[in-house]
Amino acid sequence: MTRMVMSMVMLCILAATVIAEDLYVYYTWNILYGTIFSLGVPEEVILINNQFSGPEINCSSNNNIIVNVFNNIDEPLLFTWHGIQLRKNSWQDGTPGTMCPIQLGTNFTYKFQVKDQIGIYFYFPIIGLQRVAGGTGGLRVFGRLLIPISYPGSILLTFLST
């Protein structure tokens, strides 16, 4: 009997330590200037990981997005996530005044959750005319997969009858 009680106590302690969270999606961005030839004319633009336009963020609804941004351009930098509702962390919206800009040679990690926001959005640098110089990209939020649960017919009838 004591062994049974100890087993139940251990099972309860083990169950209390389990934490269920939504998935995390990680990105690391190195921001720098580079030259592209749009229409045959050289132009200095802002690149993200040597890409113009920036990498696309693909995630599912309720995913936690972690973007670690390293600023390697010679001016302060902030990103905004256009259309994304930053619940419980609105200070990470990238707007000057709510955030301090990321200075040259430093990094900042954006952390936010795309909670029930299925659709196509975009991000861009927001200070001065940086948006015109590049550093923009897409952010796609897909609907999360539904977990199929099969109920025996008798249980379903019980739910319907009450």
N, C-alpha and C positions, 0 to 999 in steps of 0.2 A: 504494500500500500504506500509506503514511504517513497519507494522508487517511482511509483506512478505520479505522486504529487510533485516530486522533484522534476520529473520529465515534463509535466505540465508547466511548472514554473519556468524551466529553461526554455520551453517552447514560447511562452509568453514574452520572455525577455528578448529572445531572438526576433520575434515578430515585431517588437517595439523598435528595434534598431533598423528595420527596413524602411527606406525612403523611396517613394515612387515619384519620379519627376519626368517632365517631358524631355525629349532629346535635345542635345546641344549640337550646334553647328559652328565650327571654328574656322576663322579666316585670319591670315596674316597678310597685311598689305605694306609694301614698301613704296612710298610716294616719292617720285623724282621727276625732274624735267627731262625731256627727250625731244628729238626732232623727228617729225613725220613729214611726208611729202604728199599733202592733200592737193590734188589737181596739179601735181608736178611742181608745186612751190613749197620750199622748206618752211616749216613752221614749228616753233617751240611750243610744246604742250605739256600738260601734267599727265604723267603715266602712273598707273597702279600696277605694280609687278611687271613693268615693261610692256603693259598693254594699253592700247587706246581703242576704244573706250574700256573702262575698267571691267574687272571680272564680274560675272553675273552671280548673284546670291540666289541659290535655289533652296527652299526650305518648305516645310509643311506647317500648317496652322498649329499654333501652340509650341513650336520649336523655340528654343533659346538661342539667340544669335550672339556670338562673341567675335568681334572684329578688332584685332590688334593692329593699330595704325602707327607706322614709323614714318615720321616726317623728315625727308631728306631734301626738301626744297628750301630756298633761302627766305621764306616768309612764313608767318603763322598760318595754320591750316585748321579747318573744322569741317566735318561732314554732317549733312542733314539727311534724314531718311524721309523723303517727301511722301506724305500720306499715311505713314505708319503711326499708329497711336501708341505712344510710349507710356504705357500704364505703369504706375508706381516708380517710374524713373524718368520723368519728363525733363530732368536736368541734362539728359544725354541727347537732346534733340539737335545739338550742334549749332544752336543759335547764339551769336555773340551776345553776351549779357547773362545767359544762363550757364554758359561754359567758358572756361578760359581756353584760348587757342592752343593748339599743339605747336610748340616752338621747334625750331630747327634742331635736329639731332636728338629729339625726345620722342616718346611714344605715348599713346593713350589707348586704353581698351574700352571699346563700346560694348555694353551688355544690355540686351533688350529681348523681349519676347513678343513674337507676332501672334497675339491672342485673337483667334477667330477673325482674321483679316485676309480672307482669300482674295487674291487678285494680283495685278502687276503694278509694281511701284518702281521708283528709282531713287538713287542717292546722288549727291553732288557736293562739291566743296562750296561753302557759302560766303567766305570772306572776300570782299571786294569783287573783282571780275574773274575770280578763279573758275567759276562755272563755265565761262566762255573758253577758258584755256584747257578744258578737259577734266579728267578725274571723275567723270560721271559713269554710271552703270545701272543695270537693271536689278530689281529685287522681285523675285517671283515667290508667291506664297500659294502653295497647293493645298487642297483640302486633305485632311488626314484620313487615313484608311479606317474604315469602320471594322470593328471586331465582330465577326459573326458569332452569335450565340444561339445554339439550338436548344429549344426547350421541348421536353416531352409533351405530347398533346394534353395530358391530364393537368399538368401545371398551368399550361396556357388557358385551359378552360376555367381553372380555379381563379386566375387573375381576371378573366373576363366576367366572371359571375359576381365579383364583389364590387 
